[in-house]
């Protein structure tokens, strides 16, 4: 089975599309051959690829409620699938279908109190979808738009990491800093060498190998 990662959250604007695009590029640069699935009706990932004159891997728009049944029709011999899910609160059927397919659910979270407060309903949604799966998906929180590039022992990033861990969430070691490099990259070509997303790809590959 290919590696499969879905970026999910209740709300829009948390960096799902940016993370999905950058992770797919990081996997490509790591020697994998990814498929990027744009499940958001807004079609941002697909539009990004068009503005960038194409990505070095296929992008498929599947904003439909049976994504989990259709992804393999486009897979071929691809070694990884990255899925950009729409926000659960507005498009629950599509998002849940994506979650039924992906082996790992990644929840991008900004280290802010309002974002941490939303994690309880996300957990409830995840529990509902896990009951529909033959095997449980892995769940990981990605600290996104952090104040520092790397994890620190003090400050709001560390406080958020501790709070999430205390609530039982598995927080990835990699975190994505608040940088224009990522925030302003929509529509442009992406190079991930030396970036946090290359570190993210390496961490996620190790997680799925271990699983």
ZIWOJO-V809161 format. One record per residue. N is the residue number from 0. D_LAST is the distance of its C-alpha to the last C-alpha in Angstrom with 1 decimal. Layout:
<<N,D_LAST> <N,D_LAST>>
//
This chain:
<<0,12.4> <1,12.9> <2,11.0> <3,12.4> <4,13.4> <5,16.2> <6,18.6> <7,20.1> <8,22.8> <9,25.9> <10,28.3> <11,29.3> <12,29.9> <13,26.8> <14,25.8> <15,23.4> <16,25.2> <17,25.8> <18,22.1> <19,21.1> <20,23.8> <21,23.1> <22,19.4> <23,20.3> <24,22.9> <25,20.6> <26,18.2> <27,21.4> <28,22.8> <29,19.7> <30,20.5> <31,18.4> <32,20.4> <33,19.5> <34,21.1> <35,22.1> <36,22.8> <37,25.4> <38,25.4> <39,27.9> <40,31.5> <41,32.8> <42,31.3> <43,30.9> <44,28.2> <45,30.4> <46,33.5> <47,32.0> <48,31.4> <49,34.9> <50,36.5> <51,34.7> <52,36.1> <53,32.7> <54,29.2> <55,28.1> <56,25.8> <57,26.5> <58,26.6> <59,26.9> <60,28.5> <61,27.2> <62,28.6> <63,28.6> <64,27.4> <65,25.6> <66,23.3> <67,20.4> <68,22.9> <69,24.3> <70,21.7> <71,21.2> <72,25.0> <73,24.7> <74,21.6> <75,23.2> <76,21.3> <77,19.7> <78,16.3> <79,15.3> <80,16.6> <81,17.6> <82,19.3> <83,22.0> <84,22.6> <85,26.0> <86,26.7> <87,25.9> <88,29.4> <89,31.3> <90,29.1> <91,27.0> <92,26.9> <93,25.6> <94,23.1> <95,21.7> <96,21.6> <97,19.6> <98,17.1> <99,17.0> <100,15.9> <101,13.4> <102,9.7> <103,10.1> <104,13.5> <105,15.2> <106,18.4> <107,21.0> <108,23.3> <109,26.5> <110,27.4> <111,30.3> <112,31.3> <113,31.7> <114,28.1> <115,26.7> <116,28.9> <117,27.3> <118,23.8> <119,25.0> <120,25.7> <121,22.5> <122,20.6> <123,23.0> <124,22.3> <125,18.5> <126,19.1> <127,21.4> <128,19.1> <129,16.1> <130,18.8> <131,19.3> <132,15.9> <133,14.9> <134,11.3> <135,10.7> <136,9.9> <137,8.4> <138,11.7> <139,13.0> <140,16.7> <141,18.3> <142,21.7> <143,24.0> <144,27.7> <145,27.6> <146,30.8> <147,29.5> <148,27.3> <149,25.3> <150,24.3> <151,27.4> <152,28.3> <153,30.9> <154,31.9> <155,30.7> <156,27.3> <157,26.6> <158,28.1> <159,25.8> <160,22.7> <161,24.0> <162,25.0> <163,21.7> <164,19.9> <165,22.7> <166,22.0> <167,18.4> <168,16.8> <169,14.0> <170,16.1> <171,15.0> <172,16.9> <173,18.3> <174,21.2> <175,23.7> <176,27.3> <177,30.2> <178,31.7> <179,34.0> <180,31.9> <181,29.4> <182,31.7> <183,34.3> <184,32.2> <185,32.5> <186,34.3> <187,34.1> <188,32.3> <189,29.1> <190,28.4> <191,25.3> <192,25.9> <193,26.2> <194,25.1> <195,22.5> <196,20.8> <197,20.1> <198,18.6> <199,16.5> <200,15.3> <201,14.4> <202,12.4> <203,10.5> <204,9.9> <205,8.6> <206,6.2> <207,4.9> <208,5.4> <209,3.8> <210,0.0>>
//
